[in-house]
Amino acid sequence: MAATVRRQRPRRLLCWALVAVLLADLLALSDTLAVMSVDLGSESMKVAIVKPGVPMEIVLNKESRRKTPVTVTLKENERFLGDSAAGMAIKNPKATLRYFQHLLGKQADNPHVALYRSRFPEHELIVDPQRQTVRFQISPQLQFSPEEVLGMVLNYSRSLAEDFAGYLAPRI
Ligand SMILES: *[C@@H]1O[C@H](CO)[C@@H](O)[C@H](O)[C@H]1NC(C)=O
C-alpha cells in the first residue's frame, strides 16, 4: 500500500500543478475576456459589453448617451463620427453620411440606390467600375464605399467600448 502511494505522489503533484496553471490561465483570461455587441440601427447604434460573471453593460458614449448616431463626416484630413459628425450635418451636408447601410452591397441599378439618391440629393454617388456598386464621391480626392464607411462606424463602436471599459481590446 505504502509503496503504491509513494509511486502515485509525483503524478498527483504534477496533476495539481497542471490544474493550478490552468486555473491561473483561466483567471487571467476572464479578467481580459470581454465581448462587445453592437446593436446597429439605420439611425443610431447601441454598444454593450459582456464579461463573464458580470451583467451586460450598456456603453455610454462621450456625451454619456446610450445611443450614438450612425453618422460619419469625412474631410480631407479629418474624420468625425457619432455625435460630433451629426453636429456637422448642416454645415457639411455633402461630407456627412447617414443611412448608408441601405447601400451596402447594392449594385447601381438597385431600386434602393435610386431611392437613396432621391432622399439624399446632397450626396454624389458614382459607380464602382469593377463591382458595379456605388461609392460616395465627397470631393475630387475623396471616395468611399458604403462598406468602408460601415467599417469606420464599427471601428468607432470599438473605441467607444474601450473608452467606457478603460482597457484596450485586442486588435484584429
Ligand atoms: C480605428 O479607431 C482608432 C481609434 O479608436 C484609430 O486610431 C484607428 O486609426 C481607426 N482605424 C481605422 C482603420 O480607421
The ligand as a MOL file (V3000), in Angstrom:
LIG
                    3D

  0  0  0     0  0            999 V3000
M  V30 BEGIN CTAB
M  V30 COUNTS 14 14 0 0 0
M  V30 BEGIN ATOM
M  V30 1 C -9.9150 52.8210 -35.5190 0
M  V30 2 O -10.0970 53.6520 -34.3870 0
M  V30 3 C -8.8990 54.0130 -33.7230 0
M  V30 4 C -9.2820 54.8580 -32.5240 0
M  V30 5 O -10.0120 54.0980 -31.6510 0
M  V30 6 C -7.9940 54.7900 -34.6700 0
M  V30 7 O -6.7940 55.0770 -34.0180 0
M  V30 8 C -7.7320 53.9650 -35.9010 0
M  V30 9 O -6.9960 54.7290 -36.8280 0
M  V30 10 C -9.0260 53.5240 -36.5430 0
M  V30 11 N -8.7620 52.6260 -37.6490 0
M  V30 12 C -9.2490 52.8410 -38.8670 0
M  V30 13 C -8.8640 51.8230 -39.8910 0
M  V30 14 O -9.9560 53.7860 -39.1270 0
M  V30 END ATOM
M  V30 BEGIN BOND
M  V30 1 1 1 2
M  V30 2 1 1 10
M  V30 3 1 2 3
M  V30 4 1 3 4
M  V30 5 1 3 6
M  V30 6 1 4 5
M  V30 7 1 6 7
M  V30 8 1 6 8
M  V30 9 1 8 9
M  V30 10 1 8 10
M  V30 11 1 10 11
M  V30 12 1 11 12
M  V30 13 1 12 13
M  V30 14 2 12 14
M  V30 END BOND
M  V30 END CTAB
M  END
